[in-house]
């Protein structure tokens, strides 16, 4: 299972052959380094500010009259980006997965920005 949930052990729980990729940190897990947490937080904050910019632009566009597809597409891509960013923090104890998820969260948001700017 990719998401294990509320384990209380620091070791990754294995279900059959699959290892748990996302889990909430257990009380005795080592804390992530401050630099890692700060960098991930700043990257996520930049994603969030870009999302706010998209939403303000979308709001103005909707007030002026927008197509039916406009808001659902922007909302869906924004939610995909948020889900990937949340997954990065749930996998903070992994070596590379959080960075891959944060970079993947940039893609849907970049498409959101392009749609908001061009429409």
Buried (B, 14 or more C-beta within 10 A) or exposed (E): BEEBEEBEEEEEBEEEEEEBBBBEBEEEBEEBEEEBBEBBEEBBEEBBEBBEBBBEBBEEBEEEEBEEEBBEBBEEBBEBBBEBBBBBBBBBBBEEBBBBBBEBBBEBBEBBBEBBEEB
